[in-house]
Amino acid sequence: MCGIIGYIGKKKASELILSGLKKIEYRGYDSAGIAVMGKDGIKIIKGEGKLREIDEKKNFLALEGDIGIGHTRWATHGPPCERNAHPHTDAKGEVAIVHNGIIENFSKLKDELIQQGVKFETDTDTEVIAHLISKSISKSKDIEEGIREAILRLEGAYALGIIVKGVRKLFVARKNAPLVIGRGEGEMFFASDITALLEYTKKMILLEDGDFASLDEGGCTIYRIGDGQSVRREQIEVTWTAQMAQKEGHAHFMLKEIMQQPQALSAALSADVKDAVSLLKNSENLAIIGCGTSYYAALVFEYLMHKQGKGASSYIASEFNSWKIGNEDLIVAISQSGETADTLAALKDAKNKGAKIIVITNVMGSSITRVADVSIMIGVGPEIGVLATKSFLGQLAVLYKLAYTLSSNEKMLEKLFEAPAKVGEILRTSKENVQNLSDELVKLRDFFFISRGIGYPCALEGALKLKEVTYLHAESYPAGELKHGPISLLEENVAVFAIAPLGSTSAKMGGSIQECKARNAKVIVMSDDEALLKEGALTLRMPSVPEELVPLYYIVPLQMLSYFMAVKMQKDPDQPRNLAKSVTVE
Ligand code: M6R
C-alpha cells in the first residue's frame, strides 16, 4: 500500500524523506516521488520503480529545501508510471500533495473541475485533491480554512500530506487511513507508518479519523475536519528502536524474523490478558475476525474456545456480516498491523451496533486500537518482511494464553511457556533438513497442505507462506476433504504436506497419506509418529508437543522452507510481488 512521509525543520528535507521512505519500502510499491519547497518554489522528482532506481536516474538529493513530502505508490487509479506517481500538484505547481487511500467521489469532483476549465495530467484520484485545494485556498482568507473546506468535499479514505508554495507549514489530514505525527527537537514529521520515523523520534502524536493538522518546526495544531474545532490528541512514546527495523546481519528481514521467534514468543507470552479474560468470561456470543494469516490465528482460537465448550465463530473480516451483532456480543479482532481496512471496517460496524471489542495487534496506537475496549499488544517488535512470521507466533502465543487463563488450565499454561525454548530447538535442529527439502521441492510446481483438527489452520498458513513468497501453486484442505474433490488433482510431481502429529488425528491422517500415495503424489510427512514418518517420500521429523500447540511449532519449519525455496528461485522474500504489508484499502 502507499506510504507517505513529510518533514519540516532545519535539515535537508530530501535526505530525511528519502531515508524514511526506504524504511517503509516493505509496505510494497511500484513508483515513488518527493516534493521539496525551496527558494524557487516546489520542485518534484518522481518516477516508476524502486527508490534506488529512481534515485540513480534522477538524484532525489538534488532537491534543496527544509520542507518536503514523499510517497511510495501502490497503483490503484492508473498504471504505475512517472505521470501517476505522487506528489501531485495543481496546474501552477503551487500545491503539492501525497495521498494514501482512495477518493470514492473522485469522478464527480473531476467532472466538476473539468467544467471549470481544469486540465488533468494524470489518471489518479489524488490529482483532484490538489486542484480542489488550490481553488479553495485562492478563495479563502485563511490557508488552514481553505484546505479544510476542500478536504470536506472528499469521500473515501485518505491520509494526506500537503505543502503550499510560500507557506512554511506542512498540512495533514486523515480518514480511514493510517497517519502519525512525529515530534522532534525543532522539527516535525508525519508518516503513514511509525517505522519511517524511528530514526528521528520516538514521540508520536496519534491523529484520529477526521483530523486535520498544520505543522511547523515548533509543533502542530489539530482541528476536526468536520467543524474546524481545534482538539488535543494523545502523544505516545514508542518502544521500538530503529535498530529493530534493521536486518542485523541476516540476508533478509524474513529470515531475521523467523530466527527471532523465540524472543518474539517470550515477549508475547508476557502480554497482560486480564481485562480481555474478564470480557470473555462475561460474553454471550463470540466472533473472531482477521484476514490472511491473522484469520488463521482466529481459527486456532475458535478451536480452543470450542474445546472449552464456549461458542465462538471465526470470520474472514471482509466477509463478516454483523447483522445479528448486538450489545451482548464480543468481537476478538486479530491484526498484526492494526491497519487492515477490512478488519477495521468490520470492527467499526460491530462497535456501532454495541458490541464489545478486544484487539490483538503488534502496533501501538494503530487504528484498530482506537475502536477497542481492550487492546493486547503482541510485542514482537517491528515486522518488516511482508510475510507474517513472528507476528503469527506472537498472535498464537497471546491467544493460547488467553484461552488457558480463561479456563485456568495451569498445566497447559506451563506447557505454553516452554514454547520459546522449543521453537529455538526446532529452528536449530530442522534447518539443515529443511534446506535439503527445499532442494528437492523447488523442482515441483503444485503443493497441497493437509491436516485435521487444530493442525488445519497450520496447513492453511503453510500453504499461504509458500504461495506468497514463491508464487507456486499451494493450497490447503482439511485432510478429510481431499476425497470430496481435490484428490482429482493428485498425480506424480504434486507435493502433499501432511501435518500429522501423533495424537487423536494420526490414524485418520494415516489413511489420507495412503490415499495420496496411491495417486503417486509426493507426500512429505511432518510428524513425531514413527509409523507415519515411514510413509513419507520425504519427512520433517518434529519433536513431540501437546496436540493443541501443534500450530505454534509445526509452522516454523514451513516458514523456513518457504524462505529457502524463494531464495533458491531468486524471488525477493521481503517484498513479494503484488503484496503489501498493511492493506489499507477494502
Ligand atoms: O496486518 P494484518 O494482520 O491485519 O494483515 C492481514 C493480512 O493481510 C496478512 O496476514 C497477510 O495475509 C500476510 N501477507 C501474510 O503473510
Boltz pocket constraint, residues with backbone or C-beta under 6 A from the ligand:
constraints:
  - pocket:
      binder: B
      contacts: [[A, 291], [A, 292], [A, 293], [A, 294], [A, 334], [A, 335], [A, 336], [A, 337], [A, 338], [A, 339], [A, 340], [A, 343], [A, 386], [A, 387], [A, 388], [A, 389], [A, 468], [A, 579], [A, 580], [A, 581], [A, 582], [A, 583]]
      max_distance: 6.0
